[in-house]
Amino acid sequence: MSNENGNNPDFNNILSEITKAQGKNQLPPVDKWNPDFCGDMDLVIKRDGTWHYQNSPIGRQRLVKLFSTVLKKEGDNYFLVTPVEKLGIKVEDAPFLVTRMDLEDTEKGPVIVFHDNCDNSFPLSSQHALWVEQDQKTGEPSPYVTVRSNLHALIHRNVFYELVEIAEEQVIDGAKHLGVISAGEFYSLGTI
């Protein structure tokens, strides 16, 4: 992973830049950062939510969480960005994986709160919408939810089953849908 100057960006440089840029408990403003592209980094986020650097899993969850705060997607490409560097990475499916959910009662009715593998928590709402894509060959559903900006999470199969358990039927445009209600909105899990 060399940049155009022949230098090898490494974890320490990236960590240093992230630490400088981060405020307390706030995500860095990656959407405002537009540094020059420095090359590709040998980092892959697998479909199961694990992060691999140079073909080895990153075992330190704290490091994964830190890097996840500087993820940026442009078109179909993913990058880790700092104010001074932009490194291309590979993402097999979605950069995050929803690993659990809670159902909370609020004044406005039930709200589903998702939790992902990078310690993000967010309510299923118009800002964090859910949708399901189906594999054309197998018919297997792949449910997703928006985490932030244009970054999404694949919903783990066990969590999807929990959603199905609390789902209800609704007719939309003449078709019966099975879905869940959160924050007053209906989210289809698929047609029946």
Sine and cosine of phi, psi and omega as CSV:
sin_phi,cos_phi,sin_psi,cos_psi,sin_omega,cos_omega
0.00,0.00,0.99,0.11,-0.01,-1.00
-0.96,-0.26,0.56,-0.83,0.10,-0.99
-1.00,-0.01,-0.04,-1.00,-0.11,-0.99
-0.92,0.39,-0.31,0.95,0.03,-1.00
-1.00,0.03,0.02,1.00,-0.03,-1.00
1.00,0.09,-0.02,1.00,0.02,-1.00
-0.99,0.16,0.47,-0.89,0.06,-1.00
-0.97,-0.23,0.96,-0.30,0.08,-1.00
-0.91,0.40,0.68,-0.73,0.01,-1.00
-0.80,-0.60,0.10,-0.99,-0.05,-1.00
-0.83,0.56,-0.65,0.76,-0.06,-1.00
-0.89,0.45,-0.67,0.74,0.03,-1.00
-0.89,0.45,-0.71,0.70,-0.02,-1.00
-0.90,0.43,-0.71,0.70,0.01,-1.00
-0.86,0.51,-0.66,0.75,0.01,-1.00
-0.88,0.48,-0.71,0.70,0.00,-1.00
-0.92,0.39,-0.65,0.76,0.01,-1.00
-0.89,0.45,-0.72,0.70,-0.02,-1.00
-0.87,0.49,-0.65,0.76,0.03,-1.00
-0.89,0.45,-0.61,0.79,-0.14,-0.99
-0.99,0.11,-0.40,0.92,-0.12,-0.99
-0.99,0.15,0.67,-0.74,0.19,-0.98
-1.00,-0.06,0.10,-0.99,0.00,-1.00
-0.91,0.41,0.83,-0.56,0.07,-1.00
0.78,0.62,0.43,0.90,0.05,-1.00
-0.86,-0.51,0.55,-0.83,0.08,-1.00
-0.97,0.24,0.63,-0.78,0.07,-1.00
-0.88,0.47,0.49,-0.87,-0.02,-1.00
-0.98,0.18,0.89,0.46,-0.10,-1.00
-0.87,0.49,-0.48,0.88,0.01,-1.00
-0.92,0.40,-0.34,0.94,0.00,-1.00
-1.00,-0.09,-0.19,0.98,-0.02,-1.00
-1.00,-0.01,0.78,-0.62,0.03,-1.00
-0.71,-0.71,0.88,0.47,0.02,-1.00
-0.95,0.31,0.21,-0.98,0.07,-1.00
-0.93,0.38,0.55,-0.84,0.05,-1.00
-0.93,0.37,0.78,-0.62,-0.05,-1.00
-0.97,-0.24,-0.05,1.00,-0.02,-1.00
0.87,-0.50,-0.01,-1.00,-0.01,-1.00
-1.00,-0.07,0.57,-0.82,0.07,-1.00
-0.96,-0.28,0.60,-0.80,-0.02,-1.00
-0.99,0.17,0.91,0.42,-0.02,-1.00
-0.79,-0.61,0.77,-0.64,0.00,-1.00
-0.77,-0.64,0.75,-0.66,0.15,-0.99
-0.99,-0.14,0.91,-0.42,-0.06,-1.00
-0.98,0.22,0.27,-0.96,0.00,-1.00
-0.88,0.48,-0.47,0.88,0.00,-1.00
-0.99,0.12,0.11,0.99,0.06,-1.00
1.00,0.01,-0.04,1.00,0.02,-1.00
-0.99,0.12,0.53,-0.85,0.02,-1.00
-0.96,-0.27,0.74,-0.68,-0.02,-1.00
-0.84,-0.55,0.81,-0.59,0.08,-1.00
-0.93,-0.38,0.84,-0.55,-0.05,-1.00
0.77,0.64,0.75,0.66,0.05,-1.00
0.92,0.39,0.20,0.98,0.05,-1.00
-0.87,-0.49,0.68,-0.73,0.02,-1.00
-0.90,0.45,0.62,-0.79,0.11,-0.99
-0.99,0.11,0.92,-0.39,-0.09,-1.00
-1.00,0.09,-0.29,0.96,-0.04,-1.00
-1.00,0.02,0.97,-0.25,-0.05,-1.00
-0.87,0.50,-0.56,0.83,0.02,-1.00
-0.87,0.50,-0.63,0.78,0.01,-1.00
-0.93,0.36,-0.69,0.72,0.04,-1.00
-0.87,0.50,-0.72,0.69,0.00,-1.00
-0.87,0.50,-0.68,0.73,-0.01,-1.00
-0.89,0.45,-0.74,0.68,0.02,-1.00
-0.89,0.45,-0.55,0.83,-0.03,-1.00
-0.90,0.44,-0.37,0.93,-0.01,-1.00
-0.97,0.25,-0.26,0.97,-0.01,-1.00
-0.90,-0.43,0.41,0.91,0.10,-1.00
-0.97,0.25,0.62,-0.79,0.06,-1.00
-0.60,-0.80,0.62,-0.79,0.05,-1.00
-0.88,-0.48,0.76,-0.65,0.08,-1.00
-0.79,-0.62,0.91,-0.42,-0.11,-0.99
0.90,0.44,-0.82,-0.57,0.04,-1.00
-0.98,-0.18,0.11,0.99,-0.09,-1.00
-0.96,-0.26,0.57,-0.82,0.01,-1.00
-0.92,-0.38,0.55,-0.84,-0.03,-1.00
-0.63,-0.78,0.44,-0.90,0.30,-0.95
-0.98,-0.18,0.78,-0.62,-0.05,-1.00
-0.80,-0.61,0.55,-0.83,0.18,-0.98
-0.78,-0.62,0.06,-1.00,0.04,-1.00
-0.87,0.50,-0.36,0.93,-0.08,-1.00
-0.88,-0.48,-0.17,0.99,-0.03,-1.00
-0.71,-0.71,0.50,-0.86,0.08,-1.00
-0.65,-0.76,0.92,-0.40,-0.09,-1.00
-0.88,-0.48,0.78,-0.63,0.02,-1.00
-0.96,0.27,0.66,-0.75,0.09,-1.00
-0.75,-0.66,0.20,-0.98,0.03,-1.00
-0.95,-0.31,0.62,-0.78,0.07,-1.00
-0.78,-0.63,0.87,-0.50,-0.07,-1.00
-0.93,0.36,-0.59,0.81,-0.02,-1.00
-0.64,-0.76,-0.99,0.13,0.05,-1.00
-0.81,-0.59,0.51,-0.86,-0.07,-1.00
-0.96,0.29,-0.29,0.96,0.00,-1.00
-0.83,-0.56,0.34,-0.94,0.04,-1.00
-0.73,-0.69,0.87,-0.50,0.07,-1.00
-0.96,0.28,0.84,-0.54,-0.09,-1.00
-0.95,-0.31,-0.28,0.96,0.08,-1.00
-0.34,-0.94,0.23,-0.97,0.02,-1.00
-0.62,-0.79,0.43,-0.90,0.12,-0.99
-0.81,-0.59,0.52,-0.85,0.09,-1.00
-0.93,-0.36,0.89,-0.45,-0.05,-1.00
-0.92,-0.39,0.66,-0.75,0.10,-0.99
-1.00,0.01,0.78,-0.63,0.02,-1.00
-0.78,-0.63,0.09,-1.00,0.05,-1.00
-0.86,0.51,-0.49,0.87,-0.04,-1.00
-0.99,-0.11,0.25,0.97,0.01,-1.00
0.98,-0.21,-0.16,-0.99,-0.05,-1.00
-0.93,0.36,0.60,-0.80,0.07,-1.00
-0.76,-0.65,0.79,-0.62,0.07,-1.00
-1.00,0.01,0.80,-0.60,0.03,-1.00
-0.93,-0.38,0.83,-0.55,0.01,-1.00
-0.99,-0.11,0.50,-0.86,0.07,-1.00
-0.77,-0.64,0.75,-0.66,-0.05,-1.00
-0.94,-0.35,0.00,-1.00,-0.07,-1.00
-0.95,0.31,-0.07,1.00,0.02,-1.00
-0.89,-0.45,0.40,0.92,0.05,-1.00
0.92,0.40,0.38,0.92,0.16,-0.99
-1.00,0.10,0.66,-0.75,0.12,-0.99
-0.79,-0.62,0.69,-0.73,-0.06,-1.00
-0.36,-0.93,0.53,-0.85,0.01,-1.00
-0.99,0.14,0.56,-0.83,0.16,-0.99
-0.94,0.34,0.92,-0.40,-0.10,-1.00
-0.39,-0.92,-0.02,-1.00,0.00,-1.00
-0.88,0.48,-0.51,0.86,0.03,-1.00
-0.97,0.25,-0.46,0.89,-0.01,-1.00
-0.83,-0.56,0.91,0.41,-0.12,-0.99
-0.96,0.27,0.45,-0.89,0.02,-1.00
-0.94,-0.34,0.59,-0.81,0.14,-0.99
-0.50,-0.86,0.33,-0.94,-0.03,-1.00
-0.81,-0.58,0.78,-0.63,0.11,-0.99
-0.96,-0.30,0.56,-0.83,0.01,-1.00
-0.91,-0.42,0.70,-0.72,0.06,-1.00
-0.91,0.42,0.80,-0.60,-0.05,-1.00
-0.88,0.47,-0.56,0.83,-0.06,-1.00
-1.00,0.08,-0.72,0.69,-0.13,-0.99
-0.99,-0.13,-0.33,0.94,-0.08,-1.00
0.98,0.22,0.04,1.00,-0.01,-1.00
-0.91,0.40,0.77,-0.63,0.02,-1.00
-0.98,0.18,0.59,-0.80,0.14,-0.99
-0.82,-0.58,0.97,-0.25,-0.01,-1.00
-1.00,0.03,0.63,-0.77,-0.02,-1.00
-0.74,-0.67,0.35,-0.94,0.09,-1.00
-0.60,-0.80,0.56,-0.83,0.04,-1.00
-0.97,0.22,0.79,-0.61,0.04,-1.00
-1.00,0.01,-0.81,0.58,0.05,-1.00
-0.30,-0.95,0.46,-0.89,0.00,-1.00
0.71,0.71,-0.85,-0.53,0.02,-1.00
-0.93,-0.36,0.52,0.85,0.04,-1.00
-0.97,-0.26,0.72,-0.69,-0.12,-0.99
-0.85,-0.53,0.28,-0.96,0.08,-1.00
-0.85,-0.53,0.67,-0.74,0.20,-0.98
-0.98,0.21,0.69,-0.72,0.03,-1.00
-1.00,0.01,0.86,-0.52,-0.02,-1.00
-0.82,0.57,0.54,-0.84,-0.05,-1.00
-0.81,0.58,-0.67,0.74,-0.01,-1.00
-0.89,0.46,-0.63,0.77,0.03,-1.00
-0.93,0.36,-0.63,0.78,0.04,-1.00
-0.87,0.49,-0.66,0.75,0.05,-1.00
-0.89,0.46,-0.59,0.80,0.06,-1.00
-0.90,0.44,-0.63,0.78,0.04,-1.00
-0.90,0.44,-0.69,0.72,0.00,-1.00
-0.87,0.48,-0.62,0.79,0.00,-1.00
-0.88,0.48,-0.56,0.83,-0.03,-1.00
-0.99,-0.16,0.08,1.00,-0.08,-1.00
-0.95,0.31,0.35,-0.94,0.07,-1.00
-0.68,-0.73,0.28,-0.96,-0.01,-1.00
-1.00,0.04,0.57,-0.82,0.14,-0.99
-0.51,-0.86,0.58,-0.81,0.04,-1.00
-1.00,-0.09,0.82,-0.57,0.02,-1.00
-0.81,-0.59,0.85,-0.53,-0.01,-1.00
0.77,0.64,0.67,0.74,0.07,-1.00
0.99,0.16,-0.01,1.00,-0.01,-1.00
-0.92,-0.39,0.63,-0.78,0.05,-1.00
-0.98,0.17,0.80,-0.60,0.04,-1.00
-0.89,-0.46,0.57,-0.82,0.17,-0.99
-0.98,-0.20,0.78,-0.62,-0.06,-1.00
-0.34,-0.94,0.00,-1.00,-0.02,-1.00
-0.86,-0.51,0.43,-0.90,0.06,-1.00
-0.94,-0.35,0.76,-0.65,0.06,-1.00
-0.58,-0.82,0.72,-0.69,0.01,-1.00
0.80,0.60,0.58,0.81,0.07,-1.00
0.98,0.17,0.07,1.00,-0.01,-1.00
-0.89,-0.46,0.54,-0.84,0.02,-1.00
-1.00,-0.08,0.73,-0.68,0.03,-1.00
-0.85,-0.53,0.89,-0.46,-0.05,-1.00
-0.96,0.27,0.69,-0.73,0.12,-0.99
-0.98,-0.17,-0.12,0.99,0.02,-1.00
0.57,-0.82,0.25,-0.97,0.02,-1.00
-0.99,0.11,0.42,-0.91,-0.01,-1.00
-0.97,-0.23,0.00,0.00,0.00,0.00
